[in-house]
Amino acid sequence: KQEVTQIPAALSVPEGENLVLNCSFTDSAIYNLQWFRQDPGKGLTSLLLIQSSQREQTSGRLNASLDKSSGRSTLYIAASQPGDSATYLCALSLSGSARQLTFGSGTQLTVLP
Amino acid sequence: NAGVMQNPRHLVRRRGQEARLRCSPVKGHSHVYWYRQLPEEGLKFMVYLQKENIIDESGMPKERFSAEFPKEGPSILRIQQVVRGDSAAYFCASSRQGSGYNSPLHFGNGTRLTVT
């Protein structure tokens, strides 16, 4: 059974700092990995999707990496801003059940002005 | 350019009543997924539907819960005889393509069900 762990559960940083969020998983037979952002009382916004054959994806100040052999993904946020404050979730789909996402419990990020 | 629309946003039901949650996918999307987020827990997959078909319901409780996605109209998640443990946020997602593709899922803002 796939388990997805996100550490730390909460993170507080001053504005402007670069930061890394971590996601680890137990089953390397993944189809793809997505990073989402969830704001309080809102739904999930897809940030980046990395296919199993890829090692990283970039969008603006965000960079996500994937290392299947070590069961890890990281989300790098450059020059953090207060508007980045949210809960960040990583989610995996396994080969064979590509639409059933397994989510981590998230990292709650607070960027202090 | 509407995204996934869920209603109601908040739903309060007394124990034993029925809850009906509606989800309209992104226009042109024929694949719908329901996830549940219990308090202090991560999102858990419940069911995956394509128009008029249930593709995968492995995450849905066998009793009291049902889902449909008719040819016309929104997808409906129905919970009969609700209990306090059903209190959660229920999220719907949609995609244009189904299994075997890498297009991301688009999520709605969720329905927050409270059972009193």
gemmi code that builds the backbone of each chain (N, CA, C; Angstrom):
import gemmi

chains = {
    "A": [
        ("LYS", (0.844, -1.192, 0.000), (0.000, 0.000, 0.000), (0.884, 1.249, 0.000)),
        ("GLN", (0.572, 2.149, -0.938), (1.364, 3.380, -1.044), (1.126, 4.278, 0.155)),
        ("GLU", (2.221, 4.763, 0.752), (2.122, 5.751, 1.816), (2.891, 6.990, 1.397)),
        ("VAL", (2.295, 8.141, 1.626), (2.898, 9.414, 1.240), (3.067, 10.253, 2.493)),
        ("THR", (4.282, 10.710, 2.722), (4.603, 11.465, 3.933), (5.148, 12.822, 3.548)),
        ("GLN", (4.661, 13.854, 4.225), (5.170, 15.201, 3.989), (5.708, 15.755, 5.309)),
        ("ILE", (6.953, 16.179, 5.238), (7.613, 16.736, 6.410), (8.290, 18.050, 6.008)),
        ("PRO", (8.166, 19.146, 6.791), (7.451, 19.189, 8.067), (5.957, 19.371, 7.868)),
        ("ALA", (5.199, 19.213, 8.926), (3.757, 19.431, 8.842), (3.438, 20.911, 8.746)),
        ("ALA", (4.311, 21.736, 9.315), (4.115, 23.182, 9.265), (5.471, 23.852, 9.171)),
        ("LEU", (5.491, 24.989, 8.469), (6.736, 25.706, 8.236), (6.433, 27.193, 8.187)),
        ("SER", (7.262, 27.971, 8.892), (7.079, 29.419, 8.902), (8.407, 30.061, 8.505)),
        ("VAL", (8.383, 30.921, 7.488), (9.606, 31.537, 6.985), (9.382, 33.022, 6.768)),
        ("PRO", (10.442, 33.827, 6.814), (10.299, 35.252, 6.498), (10.202, 35.448, 4.983)),
        ("GLU", (9.542, 36.493, 4.601), (9.382, 36.817, 3.185), (10.736, 36.920, 2.492)),
        ("GLY", (10.794, 36.419, 1.270), (12.013, 36.513, 0.479), (12.892, 35.278, 0.555)),
        ("GLU", (12.610, 34.422, 1.527), (13.452, 33.237, 1.700), (13.096, 32.174, 0.649)),
        ("ASN", (14.129, 31.441, 0.229), (13.905, 30.269, -0.619), (13.614, 29.077, 0.292)),
        ("LEU", (12.734, 28.190, -0.105), (12.396, 27.072, 0.774), (12.118, 25.810, -0.025)),
        ("VAL", (12.208, 24.685, 0.680), (11.988, 23.375, 0.072), (10.980, 22.605, 0.906)),
        ("LEU", (9.979, 22.071, 0.241), (9.012, 21.192, 0.884), (9.286, 19.769, 0.417)),
        ("ASN", (9.148, 18.834, 1.336), (9.514, 17.452, 1.043), (8.318, 16.518, 1.007)),
        ("CYS", (8.406, 15.536, 0.136), (7.382, 14.509, 0.007), (8.099, 13.180, -0.211)),
        ("SER", (7.774, 12.180, 0.584), (8.373, 10.862, 0.386), (7.276, 9.831, 0.201)),
        ("PHE", (7.577, 8.794, -0.558), (6.581, 7.770, -0.845), (7.238, 6.403, -0.819)),
        ("THR", (6.438, 5.386, -0.594), (6.982, 4.046, -0.358), (7.002, 3.161, -1.601)),
        ("ASP", (6.123, 3.420, -2.553), (6.017, 2.583, -3.748), (6.519, 3.378, -4.949)),
        ("SER", (7.595, 2.909, -5.579), (8.200, 3.673, -6.675), (7.489, 3.464, -8.012)),
        ("ALA", (6.495, 2.573, -8.050), (5.773, 2.316, -9.308), (4.697, 3.368, -9.510)),
        ("ILE", (5.132, 4.613, -9.599), (4.161, 5.688, -9.730), (3.978, 6.055, -11.191)),
        ("TYR", (2.804, 6.597, -11.488), (2.487, 7.041, -12.846), (2.831, 8.515, -13.010)),
        ("ASN", (2.443, 9.301, -12.035), (2.854, 10.695, -11.987), (2.710, 11.221, -10.569)),
        ("LEU", (3.245, 12.397, -10.357), (3.180, 13.047, -9.049), (2.740, 14.476, -9.263)),
        ("GLN", (1.799, 14.932, -8.462), (1.314, 16.311, -8.560), (1.536, 17.031, -7.243)),
        ("TRP", (1.863, 18.298, -7.341), (1.870, 19.187, -6.194), (0.663, 20.110, -6.305)),
        ("PHE", (-0.069, 20.233, -5.189), (-1.241, 21.086, -5.128), (-1.058, 22.126, -4.041)),
        ("ARG", (-1.812, 23.175, -4.174), (-1.912, 24.187, -3.139), (-3.363, 24.230, -2.675)),
        ("GLN", (-3.574, 24.286, -1.355), (-4.918, 24.397, -0.818), (-4.975, 25.589, 0.125)),
        ("ASP", (-5.846, 26.541, -0.197), (-6.067, 27.686, 0.674), (-7.231, 27.380, 1.609)),
        ("PRO", (-7.262, 27.962, 2.803), (-8.313, 27.654, 3.783), (-9.708, 27.803, 3.191)),
        ("GLY", (-10.522, 26.783, 3.342), (-11.892, 26.835, 2.863), (-12.038, 26.745, 1.359)),
        ("LYS", (-10.954, 26.473, 0.692), (-11.005, 26.420, -0.768), (-10.635, 25.024, -1.269)),
        ("GLY", (-10.719, 24.873, -2.578), (-10.336, 23.608, -3.180), (-8.835, 23.546, -3.409)),
        ("LEU", (-8.447, 22.612, -4.243), (-7.037, 22.400, -4.534), (-6.694, 23.000, -5.891)),
        ("THR", (-5.564, 23.662, -5.942), (-5.066, 24.195, -7.202), (-3.835, 23.400, -7.601)),
        ("SER", (-3.869, 22.837, -8.796), (-2.716, 22.075, -9.265), (-1.574, 23.024, -9.613)),
        ("LEU", (-0.406, 22.761, -9.049), (0.763, 23.606, -9.293), (1.672, 23.016, -10.366)),
        ("LEU", (2.047, 21.769, -10.169), (2.963, 21.113, -11.088), (2.636, 19.637, -11.147)),
        ("LEU", (2.805, 19.053, -12.318), (2.639, 17.609, -12.500), (3.913, 17.073, -13.120)),
        ("ILE", (4.487, 16.044, -12.496), (5.693, 15.419, -13.029), (5.342, 13.996, -13.446)),
        ("GLN", (5.579, 13.680, -14.686), (5.362, 12.318, -15.147), (6.485, 11.431, -14.621)),
        ("SER", (6.233, 10.130, -14.568), (7.207, 9.201, -13.974), (8.525, 9.201, -14.737)),
        ("SER", (8.486, 9.573, -16.020), (9.705, 9.565, -16.832), (10.491, 10.865, -16.693)),
        ("GLN", (9.936, 11.839, -15.983), (10.583, 13.136, -15.845), (11.274, 13.250, -14.492)),
        ("ARG", (12.201, 14.188, -14.402), (12.893, 14.398, -13.138), (12.515, 15.721, -12.492)),
        ("GLU", (12.035, 16.675, -13.280), (11.622, 17.936, -12.674), (10.695, 18.697, -13.609)),
        ("GLN", (9.972, 19.635, -12.993), (9.098, 20.550, -13.724), (9.220, 21.913, -13.063)),
        ("THR", (9.119, 22.951, -13.885), (9.258, 24.314, -13.369), (8.090, 25.162, -13.844)),
        ("SER", (7.635, 26.033, -12.941), (6.611, 27.006, -13.301), (6.850, 28.257, -12.468)),
        ("GLY", (7.346, 29.289, -13.110), (7.616, 30.535, -12.394), (8.624, 30.335, -11.279)),
        ("ARG", (8.210, 30.662, -10.056), (9.127, 30.534, -8.906), (9.121, 29.132, -8.313)),
        ("LEU", (8.377, 28.227, -8.909), (8.252, 26.878, -8.378), (9.046, 25.888, -9.219)),
        ("ASN", (9.696, 24.968, -8.520), (10.391, 23.879, -9.191), (10.128, 22.608, -8.397)),
        ("ALA", (9.633, 21.580, -9.080), (9.393, 20.302, -8.421), (10.318, 19.255, -9.017)),
        ("SER", (10.883, 18.435, -8.168), (11.759, 17.359, -8.619), (11.185, 16.021, -8.205)),
        ("LEU", (11.603, 14.987, -8.915), (11.135, 13.635, -8.625), (12.310, 12.670, -8.710)),
        ("ASP", (12.514, 11.898, -7.648), (13.528, 10.852, -7.635), (12.838, 9.562, -7.218)),
        ("LYS", (12.445, 8.785, -8.209), (11.687, 7.570, -7.906), (12.516, 6.557, -7.134)),
        ("SER", (13.812, 6.484, -7.443), (14.641, 5.455, -6.805), (14.734, 5.657, -5.302)),
        ("SER", (14.733, 6.915, -4.875), (14.802, 7.180, -3.440), (13.428, 7.453, -2.843)),
        ("GLY", (12.394, 7.470, -3.668), (11.034, 7.701, -3.176), (10.835, 9.102, -2.649)),
        ("ARG", (11.365, 10.089, -3.369), (11.274, 11.458, -2.868), (10.906, 12.444, -3.961)),
        ("SER", (10.183, 13.468, -3.555), (9.929, 14.625, -4.400), (10.098, 15.868, -3.540)),
        ("THR", (10.594, 16.929, -4.154), (10.699, 18.193, -3.453), (10.025, 19.290, -4.261)),
        ("LEU", (9.467, 20.243, -3.546), (8.917, 21.451, -4.167), (9.738, 22.620, -3.663)),
        ("TYR", (10.402, 23.280, -4.576), (11.261, 24.419, -4.257), (10.488, 25.689, -4.600)),
        ("ILE", (10.419, 26.593, -3.622), (9.765, 27.887, -3.846), (10.821, 28.969, -3.678)),
        ("ALA", (11.054, 29.713, -4.720), (12.063, 30.779, -4.679), (11.424, 32.100, -4.257)),
        ("ALA", (12.209, 32.874, -3.521), (11.792, 34.234, -3.144), (10.360, 34.256, -2.633)),
        ("SER", (10.124, 33.565, -1.537), (8.761, 33.378, -1.038), (8.076, 34.712, -0.723)),
        ("GLN", (6.750, 34.711, -0.873), (5.931, 35.899, -0.647), (4.792, 35.542, 0.297)),
        ("PRO", (4.246, 36.516, 1.022), (3.106, 36.216, 1.911), (1.953, 35.523, 1.191)),
        ("GLY", (1.759, 35.823, -0.072), (0.703, 35.177, -0.851), (0.938, 33.699, -1.097)),
        ("ASP", (2.140, 33.229, -0.806), (2.430, 31.798, -0.939), (1.918, 31.013, 0.263)),
        ("SER", (1.479, 31.700, 1.298), (0.990, 31.014, 2.500), (-0.229, 30.163, 2.154)),
        ("ALA", (-0.130, 28.884, 2.434), (-1.173, 27.915, 2.090), (-0.699, 26.551, 2.567)),
        ("THR", (-1.538, 25.549, 2.378), (-1.119, 24.168, 2.614), (-0.743, 23.546, 1.270)),
        ("TYR", (0.415, 22.923, 1.230), (0.920, 22.315, 0.010), (0.830, 20.798, 0.135)),
        ("LEU", (0.195, 20.197, -0.850), (-0.053, 18.760, -0.840), (0.652, 18.102, -2.014)),
        ("CYS", (1.259, 16.971, -1.757), (1.732, 16.178, -2.879), (0.824, 14.961, -3.010)),
        ("ALA", (0.635, 14.510, -4.227), (-0.273, 13.406, -4.501), (0.308, 12.551, -5.616)),
        ("LEU", (0.200, 11.247, -5.444), (0.739, 10.309, -6.414), (-0.371, 9.515, -7.051)),
        ("SER", (-0.185, 9.171, -8.312), (-1.028, 8.149, -8.906), (-0.123, 6.974, -9.269)),
        ("LEU", (-0.607, 5.791, -8.938), (0.169, 4.588, -9.190), (-0.122, 4.048, -10.580)),
        ("SER", (0.870, 3.418, -11.167), (0.656, 2.744, -12.442), (-0.472, 1.740, -12.280)),
        ("GLY", (-1.402, 1.738, -13.198), (-2.518, 0.807, -13.105), (-3.753, 1.411, -12.478)),
        ("SER", (-3.581, 2.471, -11.721), (-4.745, 3.164, -11.156), (-4.481, 4.651, -11.256)),
        ("ALA", (-4.244, 5.072, -12.507), (-3.670, 6.393, -12.730), (-4.566, 7.535, -12.303)),
        ("ARG", (-5.833, 7.248, -11.998), (-6.700, 8.346, -11.612), (-6.990, 8.364, -10.126)),
        ("GLN", (-6.493, 7.369, -9.406), (-6.724, 7.347, -7.972), (-5.509, 7.934, -7.288)),
        ("LEU", (-5.623, 9.176, -6.867), (-4.505, 9.867, -6.245), (-4.398, 9.496, -4.769)),
        ("THR", (-3.164, 9.294, -4.338), (-2.882, 9.110, -2.914), (-2.200, 10.380, -2.423)),
        ("PHE", (-2.815, 11.030, -1.460), (-2.334, 12.324, -0.986), (-1.505, 12.189, 0.278)),
        ("GLY", (-0.525, 13.078, 0.419), (0.108, 13.292, 1.702), (-0.774, 14.193, 2.548)),
        ("SER", (-0.404, 14.350, 3.799), (-1.230, 15.152, 4.710), (-0.913, 16.634, 4.624)),
        ("GLY", (0.111, 16.989, 3.856), (0.355, 18.397, 3.581), (1.360, 19.067, 4.485)),
        ("THR", (1.932, 20.149, 3.973), (2.773, 21.060, 4.756), (2.095, 22.420, 4.753)),
        ("GLN", (1.804, 22.926, 5.942), (1.167, 24.237, 6.071), (2.266, 25.298, 6.117)),
        ("LEU", (2.336, 26.117, 5.071), (3.378, 27.131, 4.943), (2.839, 28.501, 5.311)),
        ("THR", (3.593, 29.201, 6.144), (3.287, 30.598, 6.466), (4.501, 31.442, 6.104)),
        ("VAL", (4.295, 32.428, 5.240), (5.365, 33.347, 4.870), (5.075, 34.676, 5.554)),
        ("LEU", (5.964, 35.062, 6.434), (5.761, 36.257, 7.247), (6.259, 37.502, 6.524)),
        ("PRO", (5.444, 38.567, 6.505), (5.874, 39.798, 5.813), (6.966, 40.521, 6.595)),
    ],
    "B": [
        ("ASN", (-15.330, 31.036, -18.050), (-14.478, 29.849, -18.075), (-14.539, 29.176, -16.707)),
        ("ALA", (-15.716, 28.588, -16.402), (-15.938, 28.051, -15.073), (-15.109, 26.804, -14.869)),
        ("GLY", (-14.617, 26.651, -13.629), (-13.936, 25.422, -13.253), (-14.950, 24.433, -12.743)),
        ("VAL", (-14.503, 23.549, -11.874), (-15.393, 22.559, -11.271), (-16.283, 23.276, -10.253)),
        ("MET", (-17.584, 23.110, -10.405), (-18.525, 23.787, -9.515), (-19.179, 22.763, -8.586)),
        ("GLN", (-19.071, 23.034, -7.313), (-19.704, 22.150, -6.341), (-20.745, 22.939, -5.551)),
        ("ASN", (-21.860, 22.325, -5.293), (-22.839, 22.943, -4.399), (-23.613, 21.883, -3.638)),
        ("PRO", (-24.046, 22.245, -2.418), (-23.791, 23.535, -1.786), (-22.365, 23.618, -1.236)),
        ("ARG", (-21.935, 24.783, -0.846), (-20.614, 24.941, -0.238), (-20.605, 24.378, 1.173)),
        ("HIS", (-21.712, 24.600, 1.872), (-21.857, 24.093, 3.236), (-23.212, 23.399, 3.333)),
        ("LEU", (-23.221, 22.275, 4.033), (-24.451, 21.503, 4.187), (-24.515, 20.987, 5.612)),
        ("VAL", (-25.608, 21.248, 6.285), (-25.807, 20.763, 7.645), (-26.970, 19.785, 7.620)),
        ("ARG", (-26.734, 18.624, 8.166), (-27.762, 17.592, 8.231), (-27.798, 17.006, 9.632)),
        ("ARG", (-29.005, 16.605, 10.052), (-29.139, 15.900, 11.323), (-28.885, 14.415, 11.071)),
        ("ARG", (-28.454, 13.733, 12.093), (-28.231, 12.289, 11.987), (-29.477, 11.606, 11.425)),
        ("GLY", (-29.260, 10.712, 10.469), (-30.368, 9.983, 9.878), (-30.917, 10.588, 8.602)),
        ("GLN", (-30.587, 11.853, 8.341), (-31.071, 12.480, 7.115), (-30.194, 12.085, 5.930)),
        ("GLU", (-30.605, 12.510, 4.748), (-29.837, 12.240, 3.532), (-29.089, 13.503, 3.110)),
        ("ALA", (-27.886, 13.312, 2.601), (-27.104, 14.426, 2.048), (-26.870, 14.170, 0.568)),
        ("ARG", (-27.117, 15.204, -0.230), (-26.878, 15.111, -1.678), (-25.909, 16.217, -2.072)),
        ("LEU", (-24.761, 15.813, -2.596), (-23.725, 16.748, -2.983), (-23.623, 16.731, -4.505)),
        ("ARG", (-23.559, 17.924, -5.085), (-23.558, 18.019, -6.549), (-22.244, 18.574, -7.073)),
        ("CYS", (-21.887, 18.092, -8.243), (-20.629, 18.511, -8.863), (-20.815, 18.647, -10.364)),
        ("SER", (-20.541, 19.841, -10.869), (-20.535, 20.063, -12.316), (-19.093, 20.181, -12.766)),
        ("PRO", (-18.623, 19.275, -13.619), (-17.222, 19.299, -14.019), (-16.932, 20.458, -14.951)),
        ("VAL", (-15.658, 20.649, -15.198), (-15.229, 21.622, -16.196), (-15.889, 21.256, -17.530)),
        ("LYS", (-16.314, 22.272, -18.272), (-16.968, 22.019, -19.553), (-16.043, 21.202, -20.449)),
        ("GLY", (-16.594, 20.129, -20.993), (-15.792, 19.272, -21.864), (-15.128, 18.111, -21.150)),
        ("HIS", (-15.188, 18.112, -19.811), (-14.615, 17.000, -19.043), (-15.680, 15.936, -18.814)),
        ("SER", (-15.333, 14.680, -19.103), (-16.309, 13.605, -18.931), (-15.907, 12.627, -17.834)),
        ("HIS", (-14.847, 12.973, -17.086), (-14.371, 12.098, -16.011), (-14.464, 12.867, -14.704)),
        ("VAL", (-15.098, 12.255, -13.707), (-15.326, 12.908, -12.418), (-14.832, 12.007, -11.290)),
        ("TYR", (-14.254, 12.624, -10.287), (-13.696, 11.906, -9.136), (-14.182, 12.584, -7.864)),
        ("TRP", (-14.486, 11.779, -6.856), (-14.867, 12.330, -5.559), (-13.814, 11.919, -4.523)),
        ("TYR", (-13.428, 12.896, -3.705), (-12.476, 12.678, -2.617), (-13.092, 13.221, -1.332)),
        ("ARG", (-12.682, 12.629, -0.218), (-13.166, 13.086, 1.083), (-11.983, 13.487, 1.948)),
        ("GLN", (-12.132, 14.594, 2.645), (-11.095, 15.062, 3.568), (-11.706, 15.131, 4.960)),
        ("LEU", (-11.360, 14.150, 5.786), (-11.834, 14.142, 7.158), (-10.999, 15.117, 7.976)),
        ("PRO", (-11.558, 15.633, 9.077), (-10.799, 16.571, 9.913), (-9.454, 15.980, 10.321)),
        ("GLU", (-8.411, 16.758, 10.178), (-7.051, 16.359, 10.569), (-6.498, 15.194, 9.740)),
        ("GLU", (-7.120, 14.905, 8.612), (-6.607, 13.824, 7.757), (-6.420, 14.331, 6.339)),
        ("GLY", (-5.685, 13.561, 5.552), (-5.490, 13.924, 4.155), (-6.682, 13.521, 3.314)),
        ("LEU", (-6.658, 13.933, 2.059), (-7.730, 13.574, 1.140), (-7.652, 12.093, 0.781)),
        ("LYS", (-8.815, 11.479, 0.737), (-8.880, 10.053, 0.397), (-9.802, 9.873, -0.798)),
        ("PHE", (-9.345, 9.093, -1.759), (-10.127, 8.792, -2.950), (-11.385, 8.010, -2.569)),
        ("MET", (-12.498, 8.371, -3.212), (-13.735, 7.636, -2.984), (-14.176, 6.886, -4.253)),
        ("VAL", (-14.403, 7.653, -5.339), (-15.011, 7.033, -6.516), (-14.615, 7.812, -7.762)),
        ("TYR", (-14.534, 7.080, -8.868), (-14.191, 7.648, -10.180), (-15.315, 7.256, -11.137)),
        ("LEU", (-15.904, 8.244, -11.796), (-17.008, 7.990, -12.701), (-16.736, 8.612, -14.064)),
        ("GLN", (-17.216, 7.942, -15.071), (-17.301, 8.511, -16.395), (-18.791, 8.595, -16.695)),
        ("LYS", (-19.136, 9.370, -17.697), (-20.559, 9.556, -17.987), (-21.317, 8.217, -17.952)),
        ("GLU", (-22.275, 8.134, -17.050), (-23.188, 6.993, -16.885), (-22.507, 5.714, -16.398)),
        ("ASN", (-21.244, 5.778, -16.061), (-20.546, 4.580, -15.588), (-19.719, 4.856, -14.351)),
        ("ILE", (-19.723, 3.898, -13.431), (-18.786, 3.934, -12.303), (-17.567, 3.114, -12.701)),
        ("ILE", (-16.403, 3.766, -12.733), (-15.182, 3.100, -13.168), (-14.475, 2.438, -11.995)),
        ("ASP", (-14.401, 3.136, -10.871), (-13.670, 2.636, -9.711), (-14.332, 3.203, -8.469)),
        ("GLU", (-14.913, 2.339, -7.643), (-15.543, 2.810, -6.403), (-14.863, 2.177, -5.196)),
        ("SER", (-13.603, 1.844, -5.347), (-12.890, 1.105, -4.304), (-12.728, 1.888, -3.011)),
        ("GLY", (-12.826, 3.213, -3.077), (-12.645, 4.013, -1.877), (-13.941, 4.431, -1.206)),
        ("MET", (-15.035, 3.987, -1.724), (-16.333, 4.420, -1.195), (-16.875, 3.373, -0.224)),
        ("PRO", (-17.369, 3.809, 0.933), (-17.985, 2.848, 1.868), (-19.104, 2.067, 1.168)),
        ("LYS", (-19.217, 0.809, 1.519), (-20.166, -0.073, 0.827), (-21.610, 0.270, 1.150)),
        ("GLU", (-21.840, 0.800, 2.320), (-23.205, 1.104, 2.726), (-23.418, 2.607, 2.812)),
        ("ARG", (-24.600, 3.017, 2.510), (-25.118, 4.385, 2.664), (-24.590, 5.363, 1.619)),
        ("PHE", (-23.481, 5.064, 0.966), (-22.893, 5.986, -0.009), (-23.167, 5.487, -1.430)),
        ("SER", (-23.511, 6.423, -2.303), (-23.664, 6.095, -3.715), (-23.304, 7.316, -4.548)),
        ("ALA", (-22.915, 7.060, -5.783), (-22.541, 8.159, -6.674), (-23.056, 7.862, -8.065)),
        ("GLU", (-23.358, 8.931, -8.783), (-23.797, 8.790, -10.164), (-23.316, 9.983, -10.977)),
        ("PHE", (-23.196, 9.765, -12.264), (-22.824, 10.836, -13.197), (-23.658, 10.586, -14.452)),
        ("PRO", (-24.880, 11.141, -14.462), (-25.796, 10.858, -15.564), (-25.353, 11.509, -16.867)),
        ("LYS", (-25.993, 11.085, -17.934), (-25.667, 11.616, -19.257), (-25.866, 13.126, -19.294)),
        ("GLU", (-26.909, 13.592, -18.653), (-27.177, 15.028, -18.560), (-27.158, 15.434, -17.086)),
        ("GLY", (-26.563, 16.553, -16.796), (-26.600, 17.061, -15.435), (-25.344, 16.751, -14.645)),
        ("PRO", (-25.317, 17.220, -13.398), (-24.108, 17.085, -12.588), (-23.937, 15.680, -12.031)),
        ("SER", (-22.754, 15.437, -11.498), (-22.518, 14.221, -10.731), (-23.094, 14.430, -9.335)),
        ("ILE", (-23.654, 13.377, -8.768), (-24.259, 13.445, -7.442), (-23.588, 12.410, -6.540)),
        ("LEU", (-23.166, 12.867, -5.366), (-22.722, 11.957, -4.303), (-23.824, 11.970, -3.254)),
        ("ARG", (-24.386, 10.816, -2.972), (-25.495, 10.712, -2.035), (-25.064, 9.925, -0.812)),
        ("ILE", (-25.367, 10.476, 0.350), (-25.086, 9.787, 1.600), (-26.412, 9.629, 2.328)),
        ("GLN", (-26.822, 8.400, 2.515), (-28.087, 8.147, 3.207), (-27.844, 7.939, 4.692)),
        ("GLN", (-28.818, 8.314, 5.495), (-28.788, 8.104, 6.954), (-27.450, 8.557, 7.529)),
        ("VAL", (-27.137, 9.820, 7.350), (-25.828, 10.335, 7.747), (-25.590, 10.144, 9.236)),
        ("VAL", (-24.304, 9.955, 9.567), (-23.843, 9.854, 10.952), (-22.773, 10.922, 11.160)),
        ("ARG", (-22.445, 11.158, 12.444), (-21.490, 12.237, 12.755), (-20.142, 12.013, 12.063)),
        ("GLY", (-19.765, 10.766, 11.905), (-18.486, 10.455, 11.265), (-18.428, 10.812, 9.795)),
        ("ASP", (-19.577, 11.151, 9.203), (-19.591, 11.567, 7.799), (-19.213, 13.041, 7.649)),
        ("SER", (-19.129, 13.764, 8.756), (-18.767, 15.181, 8.698), (-17.363, 15.305, 8.105)),
        ("ALA", (-17.253, 16.027, 7.013), (-15.987, 16.135, 6.295), (-16.160, 17.135, 5.163)),
        ("ALA", (-15.055, 17.413, 4.489), (-15.126, 18.176, 3.242), (-15.077, 17.184, 2.090)),
        ("TYR", (-16.003, 17.311, 1.182), (-16.081, 16.403, 0.034), (-15.703, 17.193, -1.212)),
        ("PHE", (-14.653, 16.727, -1.879), (-14.147, 17.428, -3.057), (-14.422, 16.614, -4.315)),
        ("CYS", (-14.782, 17.341, -5.338), (-14.976, 16.744, -6.648), (-13.862, 17.252, -7.565)),
        ("ALA", (-13.399, 16.396, -8.441), (-12.400, 16.780, -9.436), (-12.842, 16.257, -10.796)),
        ("SER", (-12.336, 16.875, -11.839), (-12.678, 16.391, -13.173), (-11.452, 16.445, -14.070)),
        ("SER", (-11.530, 15.672, -15.148), (-10.457, 15.691, -16.142), (-11.062, 15.405, -17.507)),
        ("ARG", (-10.344, 15.839, -18.521), (-10.809, 15.592, -19.881), (-10.536, 14.141, -20.281)),
        ("GLN", (-9.392, 13.635, -19.832), (-9.007, 12.275, -20.166), (-9.018, 11.421, -18.910)),
        ("GLY", (-9.104, 10.129, -19.078), (-9.170, 9.244, -17.928), (-7.846, 8.574, -17.658)),
        ("SER", (-7.925, 7.354, -17.194), (-6.729, 6.602, -16.833), (-5.788, 6.482, -18.023)),
        ("GLY", (-4.526, 6.473, -17.738), (-3.538, 6.308, -18.800), (-3.046, 7.615, -19.369)),
        ("TYR", (-3.573, 8.730, -18.858), (-3.120, 10.014, -19.350), (-2.558, 10.838, -18.207)),
        ("ASN", (-1.802, 11.851, -18.541), (-1.133, 12.655, -17.527), (-1.711, 14.037, -17.361)),
        ("SER", (-2.910, 14.272, -17.845), (-3.503, 15.600, -17.649), (-3.884, 15.755, -16.177)),
        ("PRO", (-3.650, 16.931, -15.611), (-3.927, 17.118, -14.183), (-5.420, 17.128, -13.884)),
        ("LEU", (-5.736, 16.815, -12.647), (-7.115, 16.912, -12.193), (-7.413, 18.346, -11.775)),
        ("HIS", (-8.628, 18.783, -12.042), (-9.088, 20.108, -11.622), (-10.093, 19.910, -10.494)),
        ("PHE", (-9.827, 20.523, -9.357), (-10.670, 20.328, -8.189), (-11.633, 21.494, -7.995)),
        ("GLY", (-12.815, 21.163, -7.430), (-13.737, 22.185, -6.986), (-13.383, 22.665, -5.587)),
        ("ASN", (-14.173, 23.610, -5.070), (-13.914, 24.178, -3.749), (-14.482, 23.330, -2.618)),
        ("GLY", (-15.183, 22.267, -2.947), (-15.624, 21.342, -1.926), (-16.982, 21.673, -1.333)),
        ("THR", (-17.587, 20.662, -0.747), (-18.800, 20.826, 0.070), (-18.440, 20.378, 1.476)),
        ("ARG", (-18.667, 21.260, 2.432), (-18.374, 20.936, 3.816), (-19.642, 20.463, 4.493)),
        ("LEU", (-19.669, 19.170, 4.792), (-20.836, 18.549, 5.404), (-20.650, 18.492, 6.910)),
        ("THR", (-21.634, 18.974, 7.619), (-21.645, 18.887, 9.083), (-22.882, 18.116, 9.497)),
        ("VAL", (-22.672, 17.064, 10.254), (-23.785, 16.255, 10.752), (-23.950, 16.543, 12.242)),
        ("THR", (-25.137, 16.995, 12.607), (-25.375, 17.358, 14.016), (-26.183, 16.266, 14.728)),
    ],
}
model = gemmi.Model(1)
for chain_id, residues in chains.items():
    chain = gemmi.Chain(chain_id)
    for i, (resn, *xyz) in enumerate(residues, 1):
        res = gemmi.Residue()
        res.name, res.seqid = resn, gemmi.SeqId(i, " ")
        for name, pos in zip(("N", "CA", "C"), xyz):
            atom = gemmi.Atom()
            atom.name, atom.element = name, gemmi.Element(name[0])
            atom.pos, atom.b_iso = gemmi.Position(*pos), 0.0
            res.add_atom(atom)
        chain.add_residue(res)
    model.add_chain(chain)
structure = gemmi.Structure()
structure.add_model(model)
structure.setup_entities()
